[in-house]
Amino acid sequence: MVGPPVFGGTGRARTTTLNRMKGTRRFRIVFFAVLWGMLLSCATGLSQDRSHASVGLFYNADEYDRLMHGDDVLMSYTRAIEENRATRVVLSPRQTQEQTAKALDSIDALLIPGGADIDPKFYKEERHPRLEEPVDAGFDGYELAGIRRAEARGIPILGICRGLQLLNVGAGGTLYQDLPSELGTKVTHRISDGQGRAVRCVHLITISPGSILNEVFKTDRLEVNSYHHQGVLREGEGFEVTARTEDGLAEGIENRRSHILAVQFHPEKDRKANPLFNTIFTYFIGQALATKSGAGAAAVPAAERSRAY
């Protein structure tokens, strides 16, 4: 028995098949557009609830595609948000510029997660031989634009690992592109499993008295996990380094005026084993709730809207 033709056969059969394919494609586009609208409307509604915060979380294109198929690569961040009285709002370059702008204007706080190396062109440096390729300059630029928009609104921002590095670069700072070859090996910041994957290692950090981190963790010395091979070389404008390792590397930076806090370690990985690490999320989301219950976040100035999305 001969099956129905796809790109051949009679004119009527071919036209019918093409119409079906176009109809299916249109259905998928409409379905995902409606789904995104429903999710954003839900997040916007929750954002208007003074007892609940919505937190934007960046996903690159691959992470977003996997999320759409039920695999949340950033689940540890999602849980840290949702288990601390907040709702995650997805931000991704897979969305349209209008969707991203609308989401950024609806959230109460922004979380920038860990990830790949940042393209050194954003801090005006040539590529180091040990820069880990491929980098994604498009995604770097997308996140940096989102950070600018969030800063213009005055909402709290939390950076973790790469997030710390990106915030620093966005403020005009620079990075060590490879710690072992540029800073040395006095402190081990990353251990590899031999197949290119980082495995857990730990080291001590010293926290500055009177800093946000000192207020959050109630200590001036803390053992933290470490998975990175890059770090802050020169801090960006407005940032103060408030935690360091024995070799002097920044493990925490903050800008109180702009409501920005960032750490080089991964508190989301250890908060179940040690509830102390959950306190940074309690603080962060508490700040988001405090901001929205007060005067509220500012509208984005027209000049800033034209720069970001």
Secondary structure, 3 states (H helix, E strand, C coil): CCCCCCCCCCHHHHHHHHHHHHHHHHHHHHHHHHHHHHHHHHHHHHHHCCCCEEEEEECCHHHHHHHHCCCCCCHHHHHHHHCCCEEEEEECCCCCHHHHHHHHHHCCEEEECCCCCCCHHHHCCCCCCCCCCCCCHHHHHHHHHHHHHHHHHCCCEEEECHHHHHHHHHCCCEEECCHHHHCCCCCCCCEECCCCCEECEEEEEEECCCCHHHHHHCCCEEEEEECCCCEEEECCCCCEEEEECCCCCEEEEEEHHHCEEEECCCHHHHCCCCHHHHHHHHHHHHHHHHHHHCCCCCCCCHHHHHHCC
